[in-house]
Every structure is written in structure tokens, then in C-alpha cells.
Amino acid sequence: MVFKNWIISSILLFGCFDTFAKPTPADCNNPSELDNQAGVLLAVASTLNSEGCADATKLHGICDSVYMQFDAPKGSGYEYLFEKKIYEASCAKLTDSEAVINKKIKTMWAKLENPHLKCDQANFDVSYGSILKYGLITNNYDFLGLAIEEWGVNLNIVDKNDSRTLLDYIQKEIDRKKGSSFEGPLRDYYKRLRKYGAKHKSEL
């Protein structure tokens, strides 16, 4: 209500507007018209706020943040540094609704996934591979849980340098670690990925 009253004051100061027709001076002196004008501006502001952004500069060091699972700065409101970077890159705010946050991040991810959400690390067997694969190989299941279950990012990108999707990659890891203590958790995660729409390259 306070914000709406501020908008009405601005309309009185700078003049009212109409998307389709130029209003008369009498319109601006009409309380009902002022309320309509304020409603239009609020709707526009709400739409812009829900669209977010895609700022690649905020993703600098994201792969190290996923690998090391650095804590976010105290008082920032985030648990992990990678989480803070993702939010800032998408212009998502902690005060946004869950639906708006997820929409902003998913949109940003689609725009910046290639090349800004790729990792080329010494401890990763895929050159410039998906950060989701890197999260898997470095056992950062908190990151994967957010990306897969909350943010709803694309799980089926095929990396150029290994020709695998995330599901192909985890299947490769299951085969490689068969009989070890890692096999069971990897199989469980395979099923989890399937639940959220992950596919093999052959299924795309």
C-alpha cells in the first residue's frame, strides 16, 4: 500500500499515462483513474521483477565454489557461496517467492549454461563439462538437489567433449565403480534423476 501511494504521488507530480490513449488533465484528477494508473504501473513492475537477469560476471569461480562447498559470507542469508552466485547471476532475491526464484534461476541457467556453467578442472574428467556432472563427481549433493529438484534446470544437455548427458555420465560412474561402496548411492541418484526428467542421449 505504501508503494502504491508513492506511485500515485509520482503520477500527480509527473503526470499520468495510458498505454493506449493520451489521458486528459481531468483523468489525472480523478481518484479512480489514479488508482487504475497505479495498478498498471504495479503490474509492469511485478512483471519486470519476475523476469530476472543473466549476469555471467556473477558466476566467476562457481566451479571452485561447488567443489569446495564454501560457506556464504556470514549475514548474507545464504548457506553456500555457490548459492549466492547463482542467485545474483539471475537477479533472484531471497525475498522473492519460491516460484519467482526458481523461474529466474531456470531462465538464467538456460541463457548462460554454455559456456558459463561449464567446468574445466584438474579433478574432472570432462573438459568444459556440465557443472552438474562436476557436482556429482565432487559429491556436492546439496548443489545437485537445489539444481535438480528446486531450480528445475536442464538435465539433458550433451557435453561436446564426452558426448554424454548427466544420466549417461552417472551410468558411466556406476559401471566404473561397480562392486564398491559408491555403487549403491550412485544407483539411487540415477533413479532420482530419472524422476526429474533426466534422459540418456539415445532418448533425446
N, C-alpha and C positions, 0 to 999 in steps of 0.2 A: 504493500500500500504506500509506503514511504517513497519507493522508487517511482510508482505511478504518479504520485503527487508532484514529484520532481519533474517528470516528463511533461505534465500539464503546465507547470510553471514555465518550462522551456518553450512550450508551444505558444504561451501567452507573450513571451519575450521575443521570440524569433519568428513567430507566425506559424500557422498550422499548414498541413499539406494534405493532399489527397492523391492517391496513386492514379486515379483515372480522370479527375476533373479538378480544375482550379477552384478552391472554395472562395466564397465571398467573405468580406470582413464580418458580416453578421454571423457566419458559421463559427468563427473563432470566438465569438461572444456567447455562443450557445453551449451551456454546460453539457448537454447531451452529445453535441458534436465534439467537444473537447475530450469527453470520455471515450468516444469512438476513436479519435485520433490517437489517444494514449494507448488504447488497446492494439491498434495497428502497429505502433512502434514497439510495444512489448512483444508482440508476436514475431516481428522481424528480429528483435534482439535474441529471443529464445531460439529461433532457427539458426542464427549465426553461432550462438553459443554451443548448439548441439553438433555443429559440423566439425569442430576441432581444427587441427592443422597437421602438417607433416614436416617437422623441422629436423632434418638429418644431423644438424650440428649438436643436438642434444643427445645423440646416440654414441658420441665419441667414448671409446673404452667399454662399450656394452659387453663385448665378449669376455673381457677380463672380469667384469662385474658378475657375469653369470658363472664363470669358472670359480672365482674366489668367494662368491656369495658374500660380498662386502655388505656390512650393515649400512643403512642410510644414515645421514647425519642426524644426530640427536635433535629432537624437536621438529623434524621435518614432517612428521606424520606418516612416513613410510617405514616399512620394515627393512627392505633391501634397497641397495643403491640401484640395481638394475630396474627395479620397480619405479623409482623416482625418474630415471632416464626415460623409460617408456611413457610415463605419464606426461612428462614435459615435452617429449617429441610429438605427442599427439594433442597437446593443449588440454588434456584431461585434468580436472581438478578433483581433489578429494571431496569437495562439497557437491560435485555433480551426482546425479542419480546413478545407480549401478548400470542401468540401461544406456545412459549417455556415455559413461566412461567406456563401456565395452564397445559401443559404436565408434567412438573417437579412435580408440586403440586399433580396432579392426581395420578401420579406414586408413589410418596412418601406416599400419603394417603392410597393407596391400600396395601402398604407394612407395614405400621405402625398403621393402623386403629385398629387392635386388638393386644395388649391392650392399645397402647399409645394414642389413640384418644377416650378413654372412660372416663367417669366422675363418680366419687363416692362421691357426695356432700350431705350435710345435707338438702339442699333445692331442691333436685332432687329425684323424687320417683322411679327411676330405679337405682338399684345398678350396678355400672360399665356399665352404658348405653352410647349409642352413644352421642358424643359431639354435633351432630346435634339436637338431642332431647333436650339436655341441652340448646343449643342456643335458641330453640323455647320456652322452659318453662321460660327462663330468658329474653325473649323479645329482644334478640340481633339479630335483623333482618338485620343489616349490615353484620354480620358474615354469616348468612344464605344465604344472597343474593350473597356474594362472593363465598361461597362453592358450592351453587347450580347452579347459573347462569354463573359464570365465570370459576371456577376451575373444574366444572363437576365431582364432586366426587360421589362415590357410595351412592345412596339414599336408597338402598333396603337391607341393612344388617339387619338381625333379631337378636336382642339382646337376649342373653341366659336367662337373668333374668326377662324379661317381655314377651318374645316370640312375639314381635311386630316389624314391620318396622317403619320408620319415619311416613309414611302415616297412619298406624294403630294407632300410638301414637297421631297424631293430630286429628284423628277421635274420639279417646277416650276423648281428651280435649274438642272437640266440644260438645260431648254428656254431659260431666261433667259441662260445662259452658253454656248450652242451656238456652236461655232467658236472658242472661247477656249481657253487652256491649262488652264482649270478643268474643261472638259467631260469629258476622259478620266478624271481621278481621281474625279469625281462618278459617272460610269457604273460605275466599278469598285466604288465604295461602294454603289451601288444593288444590284449583284449580291451583294455581301457581306450586305446587309440581307435580301435575298431568302433567302439561305442560312439565316439565323437566324429565319425565320418572319415577316418584315415583309410587310404587305399594304396594298393600296390600300383606300380607304374603300369603293369599289364591290364589293370582295371580302369585306367583313365581313358 
